Amino acid sequence: MPKIRYNNIDNVSTDKTLKEFKQWREQRRSKVKDYSYTVPKHPPELDYLHANRDDTSITWIGHSTFFIQYYGLNIVTDPVWAEKMGFQRRLGAPGIPIQDIPPLDVILISHSHYDHLHLASLRKLITAKTLLIVPDGLKRKMIRKGFHRCQEMKWWDHMTLGGVKITFVPAQHWTRRTLFDTNTSHWGGYVLEPIHPATTSAAESAATASSQDESSTESGKNETSKTSGGPPVLYFVGDTGYFQGFKTIGERFDIGVTLMPIGAYDPEWFMTSQHVTPEEALQGFVESGSQLMVPMHYGTFKLADDTPKEALDRLEVERERLGIGKERIQVLGHGETLRIRHEKVNRTNKRKPNMLM
């Protein structure tokens, strides 16, 4: 039986030729990069995170890995606590040691690349109550690896856990873990939104997850409205190049906070279809209609030729050019927590932006 191969919207290709790989390798030899700047490391607020049941909190572990507390659920995105990625050592320690992560209800996987899906990290995080959500085509592999409480989703499918609706949304990327499984599973991002007041505990919410048949739909215009004083709609972009999907997703959801990649874009002629530049990240942020952006996918691994400082500098220059308020781009350090109480955004360092959600 032939394997299903997944595609991007409009069949945008991310394929690269051997000649292009050689060209990139030759160019890298002539580049001199300054890696003296590292992402600041913040002592994690473990007492708060273990006790919190009410606030929405977003803690950056590194790369695309966040620990998120949302409407009573403890969530991790793209869990990677690996010390190395290929031959490259991690640029900074994870924001929270893996053994200190509070018990998880949900793990969200955007796609199967090694820098977004680390099996050893998964095995340390998952408990009997943890639900693993993966893109279409990846569930069979995860079950073979021993992760039996696993749900896969197609683009625009959704499911509910307690008072949270989770929707899998498109991205522009690709996947591969071996020589033979290129694009045999899909890729995308996730949107979290409150659907009604949570009446059960996080553990009960995860234990009563709706089945795919009952909870997944081919979504049209999203009709869910945010309750007054409730958590904002949260959009975890995953890994992506710039695409028109940002606007489409923004039309379907009233997005409050976007976790947006800004790194691994250099050289742009090679990376453009699969990774946004900092300028494209801001363009996607604006087009999605989101109110606040948290940068990610930089400063943890040397996946391309850009440095963390270059990505942040370009982001700041473009923010000023576009006239976006400084408080709307929340640059976190590793281990730093962004707390969202009711409709105010408060940094744990006590700086309070004027922007209200």
TORRO-504818 format. One record per residue (C-alpha): residue number from 0; residue in one letter; chain; x, z negated, y. Coordinates in pm, whole numbers, plus 32768, in hexadecimal, padded with zeros to 4 digits. Each point is the difference from the previous one (the first is absolute). Example, Ala and Ser with C-alpha at 12.3 -4.5 7.8 and 13.67 -1.06 7.14 Angstrom:
2
+-----+--------+--------+------+------+-------+
: num : residu : chaine : east :   up : north :
+-----+--------+--------+------+------+-------+
:   0 :      a :      A : 84CE : 7CF4 :  7E3E :
:   1 :      s :      A : 8089 : 8042 :  8158 :
+-----+--------+--------+------+------+-------+
***
This chain:
357
+-----+--------+--------+------+------+-------+
: num : residu : chaine : east :   up : north :
+-----+--------+--------+------+------+-------+
:   0 :      m :      A : 8000 : 8000 :  8000 :
:   1 :      p :      A : 809D : 8069 :  814E :
:   2 :      k :      A : 8046 : 7EEC :  80FA :
:   3 :      i :      A : 7F37 : 7FED :  8140 :
:   4 :      r :      A : 80D7 : 8040 :  8133 :
:   5 :      y :      A : 7F86 : 7F6C :  8147 :
:   6 :      n :      A : 8018 : 80A8 :  8153 :
:   7 :      n :      A : 7FF8 : 7FB1 :  8170 :
:   8 :      i :      A : 7EE9 : 805F :  80ED :
:   9 :      d :      A : 8019 : 8177 :  8046 :
:  10 :      n :      A : 80FF : 800C :  7EE0 :
:  11 :      v :      A : 811E : 7FA1 :  80E9 :
:  12 :      s :      A : 813D : 800E :  7F2D :
:  13 :      t :      A : 8115 : 7EFC :  7FFF :
:  14 :      d :      A : 80D5 : 80C0 :  7F06 :
:  15 :      k :      A : 816F : 802F :  8052 :
:  16 :      t :      A : 80F5 : 80F7 :  7F69 :
:  17 :      l :      A : 8151 : 7FAB :  7F6C :
:  18 :      k :      A : 809D : 80BF :  8121 :
:  19 :      e :      A : 7F4E : 7F1C :  80F9 :
:  20 :      f :      A : 8076 : 7EC8 :  7F47 :
:  21 :      k :      A : 8168 : 8081 :  800F :
:  22 :      q :      A : 7FDB : 804D :  8172 :
:  23 :      w :      A : 7F89 : 7E9E :  8046 :
:  24 :      r :      A : 811D : 7F6B :  7F34 :
:  25 :      e :      A : 8100 : 80CD :  80BF :
:  26 :      q :      A : 7F6C : 7F99 :  814E :
:  27 :      r :      A : 800A : 7E90 :  7F9F :
:  28 :      r :      A : 8179 : 800C :  7FD5 :
:  29 :      s :      A : 802E : 804C :  8172 :
:  30 :      k :      A : 7F16 : 7EF0 :  8081 :
:  31 :      v :      A : 8082 : 7EB2 :  8079 :
:  32 :      k :      A : 7EED : 7EFB :  800E :
:  33 :      d :      A : 7FFE : 7EA3 :  8096 :
:  34 :      y :      A : 7F53 : 7F05 :  7F1D :
:  35 :      s :      A : 806D : 7ECD :  80C4 :
:  36 :      y :      A : 7E99 : 7FBE :  8069 :
:  37 :      t :      A : 7F2D : 7F5D :  7EF5 :
:  38 :      v :      A : 7E93 : 7F9C :  8006 :
:  39 :      p :      A : 7FE7 : 7E91 :  806A :
:  40 :      k :      A : 7FB1 : 7F0A :  7EE9 :
:  41 :      h :      A : 7EFD : 7EF1 :  8049 :
:  42 :      p :      A : 7FCB : 7EC6 :  7F32 :
:  43 :      p :      A : 7EB1 : 803D :  7F54 :
:  44 :      e :      A : 7EE1 : 7F12 :  804D :
:  45 :      l :      A : 7FC6 : 7FA5 :  7E98 :
:  46 :      d :      A : 7F2B : 7ECB :  803D :
:  47 :      y :      A : 7F15 : 80C7 :  80DE :
:  48 :      l :      A : 7FEF : 812A :  7F13 :
:  49 :      h :      A : 7FB8 : 7F29 :  7ECF :
:  50 :      a :      A : 7EF1 : 7F3D :  80B5 :
:  51 :      n :      A : 7F5F : 811A :  80C8 :
:  52 :      r :      A : 7EA4 : 806E :  7F95 :
:  53 :      d :      A : 7F69 : 8064 :  814D :
:  54 :      d :      A : 80EF : 80CA :  80DB :
:  55 :      t :      A : 8067 : 8165 :  7FC3 :
:  56 :      s :      A : 817B : 7FFA :  7FE1 :
:  57 :      i :      A : 80FE : 8117 :  7FD0 :
:  58 :      t :      A : 8162 : 7FA1 :  7F95 :
:  59 :      w :      A : 810C : 810B :  7FE2 :
:  60 :      i :      A : 80D4 : 7FDC :  7EC7 :
:  61 :      g :      A : 80C2 : 8142 :  8044 :
:  62 :      h :      A : 7FDC : 817A :  7FDF :
:  63 :      s :      A : 7E8D : 803C :  7FA6 :
:  64 :      t :      A : 7FCE : 7EA9 :  7F66 :
:  65 :      f :      A : 7F16 : 7F13 :  80B7 :
:  66 :      f :      A : 7F5A : 7EBD :  7F9C :
:  67 :      i :      A : 7EA1 : 8015 :  8095 :
:  68 :      q :      A : 7EF2 : 7EF7 :  800D :
:  69 :      y :      A : 7EB0 : 80A2 :  8042 :
:  70 :      y :      A : 7EA7 : 7F65 :  7FE6 :
:  71 :      g :      A : 806C : 7F07 :  7EF9 :
:  72 :      l :      A : 80D4 : 80F1 :  7F31 :
:  73 :      n :      A : 817A : 7FEE :  7FD2 :
:  74 :      i :      A : 8087 : 8164 :  7FF2 :
:  75 :      v :      A : 8154 : 80A4 :  7FD9 :
:  76 :      t :      A : 8043 : 816D :  8050 :
:  77 :      d :      A : 8105 : 80D7 :  7F4E :
:  78 :      p :      A : 80C2 : 7EDA :  7F6C :
:  79 :      v :      A : 8179 : 8036 :  8006 :
:  80 :      w :      A : 80E5 : 7ED2 :  7FF3 :
:  81 :      a :      A : 811C : 80CD :  7F65 :
:  82 :      e :      A : 8161 : 7FB7 :  8079 :
:  83 :      k :      A : 8061 : 816E :  7FD9 :
:  84 :      m :      A : 7F57 : 8150 :  801F :
:  85 :      g :      A : 80D3 : 80F4 :  7F3A :
:  86 :      f :      A : 8166 : 7FBE :  806C :
:  87 :      q :      A : 7F9B : 7F6F :  8152 :
:  88 :      r :      A : 7FEC : 7E88 :  802F :
:  89 :      r :      A : 7EE4 : 7F6B :  80C1 :
:  90 :      l :      A : 8050 : 7FDE :  8175 :
:  91 :      g :      A : 7F59 : 7EAC :  801D :
:  92 :      a :      A : 7F6E : 7EF7 :  7F1D :
:  93 :      p :      A : 7E87 : 800B :  7FC0 :
:  94 :      g :      A : 7F37 : 7F48 :  8106 :
:  95 :      i :      A : 7F75 : 7F10 :  7EFB :
:  96 :      p :      A : 80B0 : 7FBC :  7EB5 :
:  97 :      i :      A : 7F27 : 8087 :  7EEA :
:  98 :      q :      A : 7FD8 : 7EAB :  7F5B :
:  99 :      d :      A : 7F69 : 7F77 :  8143 :
: 100 :      i :      A : 7EE8 : 8100 :  8021 :
: 101 :      p :      A : 7EAB : 7F54 :  7FE6 :
: 102 :      p :      A : 7F2F : 8062 :  7ECD :
: 103 :      l :      A : 7F83 : 8164 :  8028 :
: 104 :      d :      A : 7EA3 : 808D :  7FDA :
: 105 :      v :      A : 8057 : 816D :  803E :
: 106 :      i :      A : 8131 : 80E4 :  7FFD :
: 107 :      l :      A : 7FDC : 8155 :  80A6 :
: 108 :      i :      A : 80E5 : 811E :  7F95 :
: 109 :      s :      A : 8010 : 8130 :  80E7 :
: 110 :      h :      A : 80C1 : 80DF :  7F0C :
: 111 :      s :      A : 80FA : 7FF5 :  7EE5 :
: 112 :      h :      A : 814F : 8034 :  80AF :
: 113 :      y :      A : 80FD : 7EF2 :  7FA8 :
: 114 :      d :      A : 8015 : 7F7A :  8164 :
: 115 :      h :      A : 7E89 : 7FB8 :  7FF4 :
: 116 :      l :      A : 7FCA : 7F9B :  7E96 :
: 117 :      h :      A : 8100 : 7F14 :  7F66 :
: 118 :      l :      A : 7F97 : 7F97 :  7EA5 :
: 119 :      a :      A : 80DC : 7ECA :  7FF2 :
: 120 :      s :      A : 7F63 : 7F81 :  8143 :
: 121 :      l :      A : 7EA4 : 8046 :  7F78 :
: 122 :      r :      A : 8045 : 7F36 :  7EC5 :
: 123 :      k :      A : 8066 : 7ED2 :  80D1 :
: 124 :      l :      A : 7ED2 : 8017 :  80E6 :
: 125 :      i :      A : 7EDE : 8049 :  7F18 :
: 126 :      t :      A : 7F32 : 7EEA :  7F65 :
: 127 :      a :      A : 7ECD : 8013 :  7F22 :
: 128 :      k :      A : 7F1C : 8017 :  8130 :
: 129 :      t :      A : 80C5 : 8107 :  80C3 :
: 130 :      l :      A : 7F5F : 8157 :  8020 :
: 131 :      l :      A : 80F0 : 8127 :  801A :
: 132 :      i :      A : 7F73 : 812B :  80C2 :
: 133 :      v :      A : 80B5 : 814C :  7FD9 :
: 134 :      p :      A : 7FC7 : 8170 :  805A :
: 135 :      d :      A : 7F4E : 80ED :  7F15 :
: 136 :      g :      A : 80DC : 8067 :  7EDB :
: 137 :      l :      A : 80D8 : 7EC5 :  7FFB :
: 138 :      k :      A : 7F28 : 7F0C :  7F3B :
: 139 :      r :      A : 8066 : 807F :  7EA7 :
: 140 :      k :      A : 8171 : 7FD1 :  8053 :
: 141 :      m :      A : 7FC4 : 7EA1 :  8085 :
: 142 :      i :      A : 7F3E : 7F9A :  7EC9 :
: 143 :      r :      A : 811F : 8082 :  7F28 :
: 144 :      k :      A : 80E6 : 7F1F :  80CA :
: 145 :      g :      A : 7F23 : 7ED5 :  7FB0 :
: 146 :      f :      A : 7F28 : 7FE9 :  8139 :
: 147 :      h :      A : 7EA6 : 8002 :  7F66 :
: 148 :      r :      A : 7F32 : 7F7D :  8127 :
: 149 :      c :      A : 8025 : 8147 :  80B9 :
: 150 :      q :      A : 7F0E : 80D5 :  80CB :
: 151 :      e :      A : 804C : 8164 :  8075 :
: 152 :      m :      A : 7F5D : 80AE :  8125 :
: 153 :      k :      A : 7FD6 : 8161 :  8083 :
: 154 :      w :      A : 800C : 8056 :  8170 :
: 155 :      w :      A : 7ED0 : 7F67 :  80B1 :
: 156 :      d :      A : 7FA3 : 7F2A :  7ED3 :
: 157 :      h :      A : 7FB4 : 7E99 :  8058 :
: 158 :      m :      A : 7FC7 : 7EB7 :  7F50 :
: 159 :      t :      A : 7F9B : 7EA4 :  806F :
: 160 :      l :      A : 80A4 : 7EAF :  7FC2 :
: 161 :      g :      A : 7F36 : 7EE1 :  8088 :
: 162 :      g :      A : 7FBF : 8057 :  816A :
: 163 :      v :      A : 810C : 810F :  8017 :
: 164 :      k :      A : 7FCF : 8174 :  7FD6 :
: 165 :      i :      A : 813E : 80B7 :  7F98 :
: 166 :      t :      A : 800C : 817A :  8030 :
: 167 :      f :      A : 8116 : 80E6 :  7F88 :
: 168 :      v :      A : 8047 : 8104 :  810E :
: 169 :      p :      A : 80D7 : 813B :  800C :
: 170 :      a :      A : 816D : 801C :  8064 :
: 171 :      q :      A : 80F4 : 8125 :  7FFF :
: 172 :      h :      A : 8111 : 7FBD :  7F03 :
: 173 :      w :      A : 805F : 8035 :  7E91 :
: 174 :      t :      A : 8065 : 7F35 :  7ECD :
: 175 :      r :      A : 8102 : 7FFB :  7EEB :
: 176 :      r :      A : 80A1 : 7EF9 :  7F21 :
: 177 :      t :      A : 8096 : 80E1 :  7EF3 :
: 178 :      l :      A : 8066 : 816D :  7FE0 :
: 179 :      f :      A : 7EB2 : 8052 :  7F60 :
: 180 :      d :      A : 7EF3 : 7F47 :  80C7 :
: 181 :      t :      A : 8012 : 809D :  815B :
: 182 :      n :      A : 7EAE : 7FDB :  80AE :
: 183 :      t :      A : 7F4E : 7F92 :  7EC2 :
: 184 :      s :      A : 7F6A : 7EDE :  80C4 :
: 185 :      h :      A : 7F7D : 8001 :  8161 :
: 186 :      w :      A : 8070 : 7F53 :  8142 :
: 187 :      g :      A : 7F4C : 7F6B :  812A :
: 188 :      g :      A : 7FB4 : 7ED0 :  80D4 :
: 189 :      y :      A : 7EFD : 7EEB :  7FFF :
: 190 :      v :      A : 7EFC : 7F8B :  80FA :
: 191 :      l :      A : 7F81 : 7E9A :  7FEE :
: 192 :      e :      A : 7EBE : 7FA0 :  80AF :
: 193 :      p :      A : 7F10 : 7ED8 :  7FF4 :
: 194 :      i :      A : 7EA6 : 8050 :  7F7A :
: 195 :      h :      A : 7F53 : 7EAE :  8003 :
: 196 :      p :      A : 8059 : 7E91 :  8025 :
: 197 :      a :      A : 80D4 : 7F94 :  7ED9 :
: 198 :      t :      A : 7F3F : 7F07 :  7F2C :
: 199 :      t :      A : 80F5 : 7FDD :  7EE3 :
: 200 :      s :      A : 8167 : 7F92 :  7FE2 :
: 201 :      a :      A : 811A : 80FD :  7FED :
: 202 :      a :      A : 8025 : 7FBD :  7E8D :
: 203 :      e :      A : 7E8C : 8038 :  7FC4 :
: 204 :      s :      A : 800B : 813A :  80D8 :
: 205 :      a :      A : 8114 : 809A :  7F32 :
: 206 :      a :      A : 7F5F : 7F97 :  7EBA :
: 207 :      t :      A : 7EBA : 80AC :  805B :
: 208 :      a :      A : 8092 : 814B :  8075 :
: 209 :      s :      A : 7F04 : 8119 :  7FF4 :
: 210 :      s :      A : 8034 : 810B :  7EF9 :
: 211 :      q :      A : 806A : 8160 :  8060 :
: 212 :      d :      A : 7EAB : 808B :  7FA2 :
: 213 :      e :      A : 7F48 : 7F05 :  80D8 :
: 214 :      s :      A : 80E3 : 7FEE :  812F :
: 215 :      s :      A : 80AD : 8151 :  802E :
: 216 :      t :      A : 7F69 : 8119 :  80CA :
: 217 :      e :      A : 805B : 8144 :  80A6 :
: 218 :      s :      A : 7FE5 : 7F69 :  8159 :
: 219 :      g :      A : 7F5E : 80AC :  8125 :
: 220 :      k :      A : 7FF5 : 7F67 :  815B :
: 221 :      n :      A : 8051 : 7E93 :  7FCD :
: 222 :      e :      A : 7ED9 : 7F2A :  8068 :
: 223 :      t :      A : 809A : 7EA9 :  7FD8 :
: 224 :      s :      A : 7FFE : 7F3C :  8145 :
: 225 :      k :      A : 80EF : 7EE8 :  8051 :
: 226 :      t :      A : 7F5E : 7EAD :  8020 :
: 227 :      s :      A : 8036 : 7F4E :  814B :
: 228 :      g :      A : 812D : 7F1E :  7FEB :
: 229 :      g :      A : 805C : 8085 :  7EA7 :
: 230 :      p :      A : 8146 : 80A2 :  7F96 :
: 231 :      p :      A : 805A : 8156 :  808B :
: 232 :      v :      A : 7FFE : 8134 :  7F24 :
: 233 :      l :      A : 8162 : 801E :  7F77 :
: 234 :      y :      A : 80A3 : 814F :  7FA9 :
: 235 :      f :      A : 8135 : 7FFF :  7F20 :
: 236 :      v :      A : 807F : 8164 :  8024 :
: 237 :      g :      A : 80EC : 800A :  7ED5 :
: 238 :      d :      A : 8106 : 8114 :  800C :
: 239 :      t :      A : 7FAF : 8140 :  80BA :
: 240 :      g :      A : 8061 : 8124 :  80D7 :
: 241 :      y :      A : 7F32 : 804B :  8133 :
: 242 :      f :      A : 7EB1 : 809D :  7FA6 :
: 243 :      q :      A : 7EA4 : 8032 :  808A :
: 244 :      g :      A : 7F84 : 7EF0 :  7F17 :
: 245 :      f :      A : 8054 : 7EF9 :  8108 :
: 246 :      k :      A : 7EE7 : 8085 :  80D9 :
: 247 :      t :      A : 7F10 : 801E :  7ED9 :
: 248 :      i :      A : 8043 : 7E9A :  7F91 :
: 249 :      g :      A : 7FD0 : 7F88 :  8165 :
: 250 :      e :      A : 7EAF : 80AD :  800E :
: 251 :      r :      A : 7F8C : 7F4B :  7EC3 :
: 252 :      f :      A : 807B : 7EA3 :  8051 :
: 253 :      d :      A : 800D : 7F20 :  8132 :
: 254 :      i :      A : 816E : 7FA5 :  7FCC :
: 255 :      g :      A : 808D : 7EC7 :  809E :
: 256 :      v :      A : 815F : 7FE7 :  7F6C :
: 257 :      t :      A : 80D7 : 8115 :  7F6C :
: 258 :      l :      A : 8138 : 7FC3 :  7F2B :
: 259 :      m :      A : 80BE : 8140 :  804E :
: 260 :      p :      A : 814A : 808E :  7F78 :
: 261 :      i :      A : 8107 : 8066 :  8101 :
: 262 :      g :      A : 813F : 8037 :  7F34 :
: 263 :      a :      A : 80AD : 80E8 :  7F05 :
: 264 :      y :      A : 7FC8 : 8133 :  80DC :
: 265 :      d :      A : 8164 : 807F :  803C :
: 266 :      p :      A : 8053 : 811E :  7FCF :
: 267 :      e :      A : 7EAE : 806C :  8084 :
: 268 :      w :      A : 801A : 8162 :  7F78 :
: 269 :      f :      A : 8012 : 7F68 :  7EA3 :
: 270 :      m :      A : 7F15 : 7ED4 :  8021 :
: 271 :      t :      A : 7EF1 : 8082 :  80E8 :
: 272 :      s :      A : 7EF0 : 8046 :  7EFD :
: 273 :      q :      A : 8023 : 7EAD :  7F54 :
: 274 :      h :      A : 8069 : 7EFF :  8107 :
: 275 :      v :      A : 7F88 : 7FDB :  8167 :
: 276 :      t :      A : 80F6 : 7FDF :  811D :
: 277 :      p :      A : 7FCA : 7EDA :  80EE :
: 278 :      e :      A : 7F5A : 80F3 :  80F2 :
: 279 :      e :      A : 7F18 : 8085 :  7EF3 :
: 280 :      a :      A : 7FB2 : 7E9B :  7F95 :
: 281 :      l :      A : 7F82 : 7FB5 :  815F :
: 282 :      q :      A : 7F3F : 8147 :  8006 :
: 283 :      g :      A : 7F54 : 7FA0 :  7EBA :
: 284 :      f :      A : 7FBE : 7EA3 :  8087 :
: 285 :      v :      A : 7F57 : 808D :  8136 :
: 286 :      e :      A : 7F38 : 8103 :  7F3D :
: 287 :      s :      A : 7F80 : 7EFA :  7F0C :
: 288 :      g :      A : 7F6D : 7F3A :  8121 :
: 289 :      s :      A : 80AE : 7EC4 :  7F8D :
: 290 :      q :      A : 8031 : 7EE2 :  80F3 :
: 291 :      l :      A : 8145 : 7F6C :  7F80 :
: 292 :      m :      A : 8126 : 808A :  7F38 :
: 293 :      v :      A : 80FE : 7F49 :  7F28 :
: 294 :      p :      A : 8130 : 80DD :  7FAB :
: 295 :      m :      A : 8084 : 8006 :  7E9C :
: 296 :      h :      A : 80D2 : 80D9 :  7F13 :
: 297 :      y :      A : 8147 : 7FC9 :  80BA :
: 298 :      g :      A : 811B : 7F06 :  8001 :
: 299 :      t :      A : 8000 : 7FA8 :  7E8D :
: 300 :      f :      A : 809B : 8121 :  7F3D :
: 301 :      k :      A : 80DB : 8129 :  8062 :
: 302 :      l :      A : 7F13 : 810E :  7F89 :
: 303 :      a :      A : 805E : 8105 :  8103 :
: 304 :      d :      A : 80F6 : 8027 :  8121 :
: 305 :      d :      A : 7F4B : 7F41 :  8113 :
: 306 :      t :      A : 8057 : 7E96 :  804E :
: 307 :      p :      A : 7F11 : 7EE1 :  804E :
: 308 :      k :      A : 8076 : 7FFD :  816C :
: 309 :      e :      A : 7FC8 : 8176 :  8027 :
: 310 :      a :      A : 7E9E : 7FE6 :  7F7A :
: 311 :      l :      A : 7FA6 : 7EDE :  80E4 :
: 312 :      d :      A : 80A4 : 809D :  8133 :
: 313 :      r :      A : 7F43 : 8147 :  7FD1 :
: 314 :      l :      A : 7EBE : 7F40 :  7FC8 :
: 315 :      e :      A : 802E : 7F43 :  8148 :
: 316 :      v :      A : 8055 : 8138 :  80CA :
: 317 :      e :      A : 7ECB : 80B3 :  7F7C :
: 318 :      r :      A : 7F23 : 7ECF :  8039 :
: 319 :      e :      A : 8066 : 7FFD :  816D :
: 320 :      r :      A : 7FD0 : 8177 :  8021 :
: 321 :      l :      A : 7EA0 : 7FEA :  7F74 :
: 322 :      g :      A : 7FA8 : 7ED1 :  80D4 :
: 323 :      i :      A : 7FA4 : 7F29 :  7ED5 :
: 324 :      g :      A : 7FFD : 7E8D :  8054 :
: 325 :      k :      A : 812E : 7F48 :  7F78 :
: 326 :      e :      A : 7F1E : 7EF6 :  7F66 :
: 327 :      r :      A : 7F59 : 8107 :  7F26 :
: 328 :      i :      A : 8141 : 8040 :  7F38 :
: 329 :      q :      A : 8054 : 7EC3 :  7F42 :
: 330 :      v :      A : 8163 : 801C :  7F78 :
: 331 :      l :      A : 8029 : 7EF2 :  7EF8 :
: 332 :      g :      A : 813A : 7F6F :  7F6E :
: 333 :      h :      A : 8029 : 7FC7 :  7E8D :
: 334 :      g :      A : 7F38 : 7ECA :  7FA9 :
: 335 :      e :      A : 7F47 : 7FFF :  814C :
: 336 :      t :      A : 7E87 : 7FCF :  7FF8 :
: 337 :      l :      A : 7F00 : 80A1 :  80E3 :
: 338 :      r :      A : 7ECD : 7F1E :  800C :
: 339 :      i :      A : 7EAE : 808C :  805D :
: 340 :      r :      A : 7EFE : 7EF6 :  8054 :
: 341 :      h :      A : 7EA3 : 807A :  8048 :
: 342 :      e :      A : 8042 : 811A :  80F7 :
: 343 :      k :      A : 814A : 7F8E :  8094 :
: 344 :      v :      A : 8158 : 8069 :  7F8A :
: 345 :      n :      A : 80FF : 7EE6 :  800B :
: 346 :      r :      A : 8170 : 801B :  7FA6 :
: 347 :      t :      A : 8094 : 7ED6 :  7F4A :
: 348 :      n :      A : 8106 : 7FEC :  8112 :
: 349 :      k :      A : 7EDB : 7FA6 :  80E8 :
: 350 :      r :      A : 800F : 813E :  80D2 :
: 351 :      k :      A : 7E96 : 806E :  8032 :
: 352 :      p :      A : 7FB8 : 816C :  804A :
: 353 :      n :      A : 7EE3 : 8051 :  80EC :
: 354 :      m :      A : 7F68 : 80F4 :  7F07 :
: 355 :      l :      A : 7EC5 : 7F7C :  7F5B :
: 356 :      m :      A : 7F6E : 8090 :  7EC1 :
+-----+--------+--------+------+------+-------+
***
